[in-house]
Amino acid sequence: MAKAGASFDETVKDINEKIGVGVSFDIIFKEFTVSGRRYATYFVNGFGQDLLQLEIIRQITQGGLGEDPDRFLRDTRLSYPSTTTTRDVDAFILEIFSGPMGIVVEGSPDLLILDTRSYPERNPSEPDTERVITGPRDGFVETILFNVALVRRRMRDPNLRAELVHVGEHTKIDVAVAWIEGYTSPALVEQVKERVRAIRAAGVTMAEEAIEENIGGRTMWDPFPKMRITERPDVVAENLMEGRVAVFVDTSPMVILLPVPYLSHIHSPEDYHVSPANGTFLRWVTILALLIGTWVTPLWLVLATHPIPALKVIGPSSPPTYPLVWQFIAAEVGIDIIRRAILSAPSTIATAMSILAAVILGQLATKANIFTPEVLVYSSIAAVALFAVPSIQLGMAHRLVRISLIVLTGIFGWYGLIGGSAALFAYLSTMTAWGIPYLWPLIPFDFSALASILIREPLTYSRKGPRRLLRLNPRHGGGAA
């Protein structure tokens, strides 16, 4: 930071050294003299509106900014409302790298900041992972300002707040914490803001994932999400109305929603764009898909290796060449390899590759007696079922659970399947999501809340979500509507 009362030359030299003027090609620095007063302008090429920045420089060179540069920029020739001042050189530099234009005026202790930013952007489009048959087709982009605007377009509530925080020692990325004042728990909002401000990572180049891992409070080996990631503005607006907090991260089209207990992950945007009866049916289908995707393969494995007399028909049609447990593990790994290959392949050949992998390789593997046909069938059913879960994070967590249950079942039989399932339930029962029991409203049991999760209520019903969330955690009390 430049010393208080530093001269124009000292201030400019300090700024130039810190931002690499003359080294970084995209840092535009202009110094000139008008009416005996020197000026220095700074901006990052590609972050601003070129015509506006050139117009500002032209206006300055025509006659300077007078004795009060800040007032001149606000009220006279430029009439530019987004003008602020600072005397902190580091804050001035941070603003320059965020997009605005900076001006140093000889004889003035104030460093001027003009918000001329204009980031590279793409048009909002429907997210690939959250498609709906009916409903809006817009989705978030990589610019935080546009993302907040997409939510405000749906919620014209003056109580909607979006507080900006800079995160990362090197990245200084913009992170906005959004909530509805007087509707969301004040204690929850403060807790989220404190955790965001407390991030001491060198950088958050991985955007929302870096933020989630730093504020989520989960261990490295805990796969279950306590927050939800979405690319849809309507989903964010709906969750804000339920008393949750949204975290926007610049450079990412993903928005973090919290807290989100386990059962809330079964909700899909499509639930709210169809009739209540169809929405309820879709939620039950999601629950069924979650159960099938987790337990169908270990259950078939234990019935095939430790048969029950009444269910002797379940099992391989012919003696397996290799142990069934190893076949299931190999199938799980193979499916993930195929999935990664399809995602990494150019779109022009991704479809052909999926057909090649799923049909040709699958048939060859069974004919060569590498896999028992039933193993491939049930592994495919389980993989497809988890893709029906709206929350990708929850689906990936249950994929790891499924693999673990397969291993336990292969080693311990029925004891492994039952014991592993009981351990999973006990583990989830002890978890909390930002102070809310993870299995709520099952544990503790809340019938009305459980009904609202399992049954899609008509949109004409009054909102009760925030009251339930607040009542559950006394530390988050107050602030309910």
N, C-alpha and C positions, 0 to 999 in steps of 0.2 A: 504494500500500500504506500502510495506517495505520502510524504510528510505534509502536515497541515501548512498551508501558505507556500507550497512549492511553486516554483516559477513555471511558466509555460514550457520552457525547454526541458526542465526536469520531469514534468508530468508526461510530455510526449515521449521522452527517452525511456521512461519507466514502462509506459504502455507498449512501445515498439519492441522492447526487449522481451516482455512477457508474452506477446502474441506472435512474435516471429516475423515482424515486418521485414521484407527483403529476402526472407527464406521461404515462407509459405506463399505460393503463387496466387492463392485465392483470397488473400487478405488485401483489400483495396485501401490504400492510405494516400490521402491528398493533403498537402499543406500549402497554403497560399496566404497572401496579405491583401487586405482590403481596407482602404482609408486608414492606413497606418496600424491596423490591428491584424494579428496573425490568427489563423484558424487551422485546425487539423480535423479531418473527417475520416472515419473508419467504418467499414462494413465488409461483410463476407460475401463474396461474389456467388450468386446462385441462391442466396437466402432472402433477397429483397426484391422489391419492385424497381427495376432498373430505371424506368422513366421518372418515377417519383424521386429516387435518390439523385438523379442528374438534375432534376428541377430544383431540389433543395440546394445543391451546390451552385447552380446558376443564380438562384435568388441571393445567396450569400455573396457571390462575387460581384453582383450588381451594386451592392451598397452596404454590405455588412449586416450585423444584427443589432446595432445600436448599443445603448448602455445597459439594457436589460434583455439579453438574448432569449431567455426563457419566455418572457412575456411577448417578445416580438414574434417568436415562432408560434405561440398559441393564438395571439389575438390580431396580428396584422397580416403581413404579406403572405405567409404560408398558410395561415389558418388551419394548422394541423393539430387536432385535439389530442392525439395519443403522444404527448410529450411529457417526459419526466426528467428529473435532475437527480444527481447524486454527487457526493464528494468522495466516495470510496472508489478507488481505481479498480480494485478487484471486482466490485459489483458492476462497474462500468464495462469491464472486459467480459464478464459473464453475459451481460445483455447483448454485447456485440456478437458473441458466438451463439446467442439464441436467435439472432436474425435482425434485430433493430440496427439502426444507424447511430453512431456515436460522434459527437462533435466536442472538441476542446477549443475554448475561446480564450485568447490571451487577456489577462486581467480579470477574468471571472473565476471564482472558486468552484462554480458549478460545472459539472460535466453533463452535457445534454444528451438525452436518449430519445430518438424518434422511432416509433414503431412502424417501420416500413417493411416488415418481414412478409415474405411470400414463399412458403416452402414448396419443394417439388411434391406433387400430389397425383392421386388417381381418383377417378370418379367412384362414388359409393356403388357397390355391387352386392348381390346376394351372396352371403358366405357359403362356401362349398360344404361345410360341415353342419350347417343348421338350416337346411332348405325346408321350405314349407310349400304345401300345395296351394293354399290360399293365404293371403297376407302380404305385408310390405316386402319389397325386394331390396331395400337399401341395407347396407352394412357399414361397419366402421372402416376407416382408412388409417394411414400411418401418421396423420396429423392430429394432435390432441385437441386443437381448437375446433376443428370440424367435428370431431367425435362428440365433444360436449354440446356443440350446437345441434347435432342430430337428436340428442336426448332432450334438450330444451325445446326443440320443435314439438315434441310430444308432451312435454310437461312445462306449461307456461306458468308455473308456480313461482312467485317471487321468493319463496322460502327455500328453493333449491340452491344449495351452496356447492361451490367447486373451488376448493382451496389449493393453490399451487405450491409445490415443494420441489427443490432441486436435489437430486440424488446422484451419488457417485463422485468419488474424488476427482476422477478424470473426465467422466462423461457429463456430469452436471445435468442429467436428463430431467426433463419436466415430468412431474408426477402430480396428478390432480386427484384429491380425495373429495368425493361428492356425496352429499346426503341431503335430506329434507329437514330443515331447521324446524324444531318443535314437533317432529314426527318420528325421527330416528333417535335412539338413545344417545344422549350427550356423552355418557361415559364410554360407549362403544366408539363414537367418533373420535374422542380424544385418544383412546387406546390405539386406534388405527393410525392417527397422525403421529403419535409418539413413536410407533414402530417404524413408520416410513422415515421420519427424521433421524432415527437412530441408525439407519443403514450406513455402515462404514466401508462398504465394498469399494474397491478401486474403480469399478465401472459396472454398469448394468446394461451392457450391450445386448444381452439376451432379453431385454425389455421385461414383459410381464412375468416370465418365468423367474428371472432374477429377483423381482420384487416379491413374488409369491413365496419363494424359498426363504427370503430374508425376513418376511413378516409373518409367515405361516406358523412358525413355532413347532414344526414337525421334525422328527428325526430323519436321518438319511435313509433308513430302511422302512419308513412308513409310507406305503403307496397310496393310502386313502386321502382323497382331497377334502380339505375343510373349507375351501373356497371354490368358486366356479368361474370358469373362463367362458366368455361369450363374445361374439362379433355382431350381435344384433342390438340395435338401439331400443326396440320394443321390449326385449327381455330385460335390459338395464332399467328402463322406466318402470316396468312391472315390479322388479325386485326393490327398487327404491320405494315404491308404494307399500311394500311389505316390511319396511323398516330396516332394510339392509344398507350397507355402504358400498359404493362403487369406487374403484381405483382405476383411473385412466393413466396410461403410460405413453408418452410421446414416442414416435417411431413404431408403434405397435397397433394393429387393428383389434387387439384383444383387450377386453375390460374385465377386471377382477371384481367379483361379487362376494360379499361376506357379511355375516356368517351363513354357511350353507350346510345344515346337518345332512346326514346320510340320505334320508328318504326324499329330501328336496331335490336331489340330483335326478330323480326320475321325471321331473317336469320337463316338458318340451314346448318350444314356441308354438308348435302345431296344435297343442291342447287348447290354446286360446283363440285359434282361428277356425275352429269347427264348433259344432253344437256341444252343449254340456254332456249329452249322452255319448257322443263320439269321443269327446275329450276324455271322459272317464274310462271308456273302453280302451283307449290308447295307453292310458296310465297303467291299467291292469295288464295289457300286453307287454309293456315295458318291464313290469315286475316279473312276469312269466319269463321273458327273455333273459333277465338277469339270473333267475334261478336255473334256467336251462344252460346258459352259458357258463355257469360256475360248477354245477353238480352233475350234468348229464354224463360226462366222460368218466369221472371217478366212480359214479354209481354203476355204470355199465361194466367198468373194469372189475369192481368188487363182486358184482353178480356173475361175471364170467369166470373169475378165479376162485370165488368162494360161493358157489351157487346155493340157492335156496330151493328145496324140493318143489315148491309150487311154481317156481319161475325158472325151471330148467331149460326152457326154450330160449332164454336169453344167453347169448354166448357166441363165440365164433363158429361159423358153419363148418370149418375144417381146422385141424390142429395147427396152431400158429408156428411158423418157422422160428421166430424170435419171441422172447417174453413180451406179453402185451404191454406191460408198463413201459418198456423201452420203446415200443412202437408208438405209444401215445406221446412220449417225450420227443421222439424224433419228428412226429407229425406236428407238434406244437412249434418246434424250432423251424421246421420246413415251411409252415404257414407264415411265420414271421419273416423268414427270408424272402418268400414270394411277395409279401406285402411291402417290404422295404424296396425290393427290386422294382415293383410296379410304381411306387412313389418316386423313385429316383430316375426311372426311365423317361425318355421324352414322350409327350402325350401321344405322338403319332404311332408309337409302337407299344404303348402301355396295354391297350386292349388285346393286341395279339399276344403279348407276353403272358397276360393273365389266362388266356385260353390255353396257351401252350403249357403253362405250369399246372393249371387245375385239371385239364382233361387228359392231355397226352402223358405227362409225367405221372399223374395219378393212376391211369390205366396200366402203364408200364410197371409201376411199382407193385401193383396187386398181381399182375400176371407173372412177375418175377418172384412172387412170394416174399417180397421184402415187407409188405404191409398186409395185414388182414383187412379185407374190404370194410368190415364193420368199424375198424379203427378210423379209417379215413372218413367214413360217413359221419360218425359221431363227433370227430374232431372238427369237421366242416360245419356241422350244425352248431356246435358250441361257439366257434369263431364268428359265424354269422349272427348268432343270437346277441353277442355282446356289442356288435355294431348297431343293434337296435336301441341301445341305451343312449339317451341324449347326451349325457356327460361322457366325453371321451376319457377324461381322467378316471372316472369311476369304472368304466369298462376296462381300462388298462390295469387298474388295481385288481379287479376280479379275475383277469387273465392270470396274474401272478398267483392269486389264491387257487385257481383251478390247477395250475401246474403243481403247486405245493400239495394239494389234496391227492393228485395223481401219484406223486412220489410216496406220500404217507400210506395211501391205499395199497400201492404195490409192495410196500415193505410189511405193513401191519394188518392188511386186510380190513375187515369191518371195524376193528379198533382204530385203525388209522383214519378212516373216513369219519366215523362218529366223533372221535377225539379231536381231529383237526377242525371239524365244523363247530364243535363246542368251544374250542380254543379261540376260533375266529369270533364267535358271538361274544365270548367273555372279553376279548380284546376291544372290540367295538363298543362294548358297554362301558368301558373305563375311559374312553376317549371323550374329549370335549372340543367343540368348535367355537372358539372365542367366548368361552364360559358357558356355552349351551351344550348339554349332553348330546353326543354325536348321534345316538339312536332315538332321540326325541322325535316324535311323541310316543314311541313305544316304551322307552325308559327315560324319564318317568312317563307313565301312561297318561295321555291326554286325549280322551275320545274325540272331542270336537276338533282338535287340531289334526288328529289322525284322519278324521273324515274329510277335512278340507284338503289334505294331501292326496288321499286316495280317490276322492270324488271331485271332479272339476265343477266348482260352483258356478252358477250363472253370474255373468258380469254385473247384473243388477244388484247383487248382494253387497252389503256394506263390508268394508275391509276390516279384518280383525287380526291380520298377520302381525303387525307391529306390537299390539297389546300382548299377544301370546309370547313373542320373542322376549319382550321386556319382562313379563311376569316370571319367565323361566330363570332369569339371572338377576338377583337383587342388586348386584353391583352395577347393572346397566339400567337401574330404575330411573324413572322420571323422563319427561320429554315426550310422552306418548300423546297422540292426538286425543 
